Amino acid sequence: MADSRDAPTGAGDQDTPASVDDCDAPSSADSPIASTIPEARTLRFLFRGQLLQVGAAVVLAAIAWALAAPALGRGSWLGLTDTAWFWGSVGLAVVHQLYTWAAFRGQLGWGVFTHLFGRYDLAAHGVVFTPLLAARVLVVVAVGLANPGTLALPRWVALVVGIALLLPALYTMWSVARYFGFERALGGDHFRERFRTDGLVDGGVFGWTPNAMYTFGFLGLWSVALLLGSQAALVAALFQHAFVWAHYLGTEQPDMALIYGG
């Protein structure tokens, strides 16, 4: 996961960051090994920010359970209880973000994916990252289907707000596809030098905020919960939205500071 600040403000007038390890491989801007950074090759940097992410997981999960528990225990879907689906949603978010941390830091410091998969390193990362991201959405849907009609809101209010929140989420998805690109959204600047020298993305929703994917994209989960009228699904959506900011602060922000010298 990445935002539009994953690139400097000008492609033509920016030099490659001085900390990039250009001795490991040829100097091509698309050379995977050339994108490793020596300063990232330490255990201290590997775990930087992760106490925040682990602490957020514990605290947010406890709050989410307190909010969702009164509505749980009365429904099921596909043979699993709404409680099981709820904890599946929480657990999947944690697994996805811990994977992303390990993938980003392992690649940035040691080029782990490149050593294992060569020029297919970014594709291999995408094979793991993308299904996990999609599953986060699907499990929130499953929570809602197992726990429908539990939201203490008039049905028409839930529908109106759900549709209203869906619009910026869909616009964010379109903007990512149109202006940002799938590879870059995967965290391509951890893998490729060329993503670091692209200009700042300010088209579409990224003109509103550089953190559009986290700010508006996750509103789609809120929308799903509201349209299904599920309190547990709404809490699961709130957990995921809050927890992704722990990923940003604990993993992405330190990485961006190292990559771009911020």
Secondary structure as UniProt FT lines:
FT   TURN            4..5
FT   TURN            12..13
FT   TURN            18..19
FT   TURN            22..23
FT   TURN            29..30
FT   HELIX           33..35
FT   HELIX           38..40
FT   HELIX           43..46
FT   TURN            47..49
FT   HELIX           50..68
FT   HELIX           69..71
FT   STRAND          76..77
FT   TURN            78..79
FT   STRAND          80..81
FT   HELIX           82..110
FT   HELIX           112..117
FT   HELIX           118..120
FT   HELIX           121..146
FT   TURN            148..149
FT   HELIX           155..175
FT   HELIX           176..180
FT   HELIX           182..185
FT   TURN            186..187
FT   HELIX           188..190
FT   HELIX           193..196
FT   HELIX           204..207
FT   TURN            210..211
FT   HELIX           213..217
FT   HELIX           219..228
FT   HELIX           231..247
FT   HELIX           248..252
FT   HELIX           253..260
//
